[in-house]
Amino acid sequence: MDTQKVASEYRLSKWAQVIQTRLDSGQSIQDFCQSAGISRNSYFCWQRKLREAACTDLIKTQEHQTVVPVGWRQLASSQTQPAAQTLVIEIKGCSITVNAQTDSELLKKVCHTLRSL
């Protein structure tokens, strides 16, 4: 068992509770920190660490999932068909032309960005 990892997760959990308490209180950060005896620098430092941890967890989760956007269909790998020379994708006035030379990672990022719109 990695004690440093456990200790770090414990501290993140405690600070998540502190930040949630501040949000629930409706107080400004300055007023909350002053009444709780916490330095503003510590509050913002842990808030940043919590955001970084959340982003890291999100990235790990997305790496292990095959995301299929709503309304799209996942094709089985056995259903291969001859590819067309080019493919034009149009979404909300945006047009993307894809061909055999298109970088798959770039296309993945573009699709991810369009999904978030």
C-alpha contacts under 8 A as a table, 3 or more apart, distances in Angstrom:
res1	aa1	res2	aa2	distance
2	D	5	K	5.44
2	D	6	V	6.43
3	T	6	V	5.02
3	T	7	A	6.00
4	Q	7	A	5.09
4	Q	8	S	6.04
5	K	8	S	5.07
5	K	9	E	6.13
6	V	9	E	5.15
6	V	10	Y	6.11
7	A	10	Y	5.02
7	A	11	R	6.22
8	S	11	R	5.15
8	S	12	L	6.14
9	E	12	L	5.01
9	E	13	S	6.05
10	Y	13	S	5.05
10	Y	14	K	6.24
11	R	14	K	5.09
11	R	15	W	6.15
12	L	15	W	5.17
12	L	16	A	5.98
12	L	46	W	7.50
12	L	49	K	7.74
12	L	50	L	6.41
13	S	16	A	5.04
13	S	17	Q	6.36
14	K	17	Q	5.14
14	K	18	V	6.39
15	W	18	V	4.83
15	W	19	I	6.08
15	W	46	W	6.51
15	W	47	Q	7.73
16	A	19	I	5.18
16	A	20	Q	6.04
16	A	47	Q	7.88
16	A	50	L	7.12
17	Q	20	Q	5.05
17	Q	21	T	6.01
18	V	21	T	5.06
18	V	22	R	6.30
19	I	22	R	5.03
19	I	23	L	6.26
19	I	43	Y	7.82
19	I	47	Q	7.38
20	Q	23	L	4.97
20	Q	24	D	6.05
21	T	24	D	5.07
21	T	25	S	6.06
22	R	25	S	5.11
22	R	26	G	6.58
22	R	27	Q	6.45
22	R	28	S	7.90
22	R	29	I	7.24
22	R	32	F	6.28
23	L	26	G	5.49
23	L	27	Q	7.20
27	Q	31	D	6.11
27	Q	32	F	5.74
28	S	31	D	5.27
28	S	32	F	6.06
29	I	32	F	5.17
29	I	33	C	5.97
29	I	40	R	7.42
30	Q	33	C	5.30
30	Q	34	Q	6.12
30	Q	40	R	6.74
31	D	34	Q	5.17
31	D	35	S	6.17
32	F	35	S	5.22
32	F	36	A	5.97
33	C	36	A	5.10
33	C	37	G	5.75
33	C	38	I	4.70
33	C	39	S	6.08
33	C	40	R	6.11
33	C	43	Y	7.53
34	Q	37	G	5.24
34	Q	38	I	6.36
34	Q	39	S	7.42
35	S	38	I	7.88
38	I	42	S	6.89
38	I	43	Y	6.95
39	S	42	S	5.30
39	S	43	Y	6.42
40	R	43	Y	4.98
40	R	44	F	6.18
41	N	44	F	5.29
41	N	45	C	5.97
42	S	45	C	5.01
42	S	46	W	6.13
43	Y	46	W	5.41
43	Y	47	Q	6.07
44	F	47	Q	4.89
44	F	48	R	6.09
45	C	48	R	5.22
45	C	49	K	6.29
46	W	49	K	4.85
46	W	50	L	6.02
47	Q	50	L	5.15
47	Q	51	R	6.28
48	R	51	R	5.13
48	R	52	E	6.17
49	K	52	E	5.07
49	K	53	A	6.11
50	L	53	A	5.09
50	L	54	A	6.11
51	R	54	A	5.04
51	R	55	C	6.15
52	E	55	C	5.12
52	E	56	T	6.12
53	A	56	T	5.06
53	A	57	D	6.15
54	A	57	D	5.13
54	A	58	L	6.13
55	C	58	L	4.97
55	C	59	I	6.15
56	T	59	I	5.18
56	T	60	K	6.24
57	D	60	K	5.12
57	D	61	T	6.11
58	L	61	T	5.06
58	L	62	Q	6.13
59	I	62	Q	5.13
59	I	63	E	6.13
60	K	63	E	5.21
60	K	64	H	6.66
61	T	64	H	5.51
61	T	65	Q	6.61
62	Q	65	Q	5.21
62	Q	66	T	7.64
62	Q	67	V	7.77
63	E	66	T	7.82
68	V	72	W	6.28
68	V	73	R	6.87
68	V	74	Q	6.49
69	P	72	W	5.51
69	P	115	R	7.26
75	L	79	Q	6.63
76	A	79	Q	5.55
77	S	80	T	6.34
84	A	87	L	6.81
84	A	99	N	7.99
85	Q	99	N	6.14
85	Q	100	A	7.31
86	T	97	T	6.65
86	T	98	V	5.56
86	T	99	N	4.51
86	T	100	A	7.47
87	L	97	T	5.61
87	L	98	V	5.00
87	L	99	N	6.26
88	V	95	S	6.70
88	V	96	I	5.57
88	V	97	T	4.40
88	V	98	V	6.22
89	I	94	C	7.98
89	I	95	S	5.61
89	I	96	I	5.01
89	I	97	T	6.31
89	I	98	V	7.80
90	E	93	G	6.38
90	E	94	C	5.45
90	E	95	S	4.40
90	E	96	I	6.36
91	I	94	C	5.16
91	I	95	S	6.57
98	V	101	Q	7.89
98	V	102	T	5.81
99	N	102	T	5.44
102	T	106	L	7.72
102	T	107	L	7.26
103	D	106	L	5.31
103	D	107	L	6.33
104	S	107	L	5.03
104	S	108	K	6.09
105	E	108	K	4.98
105	E	109	K	6.25
106	L	109	K	5.13
106	L	110	V	6.18
107	L	110	V	5.06
107	L	111	C	6.10
108	K	111	C	5.20
108	K	112	H	6.11
109	K	112	H	5.01
109	K	113	T	6.14
110	V	113	T	5.08
110	V	114	L	6.15
111	C	114	L	5.07
111	C	115	R	6.08
112	H	115	R	5.15
112	H	116	S	6.48
113	T	116	S	5.24
113	T	117	L	6.76
114	L	117	L	5.34
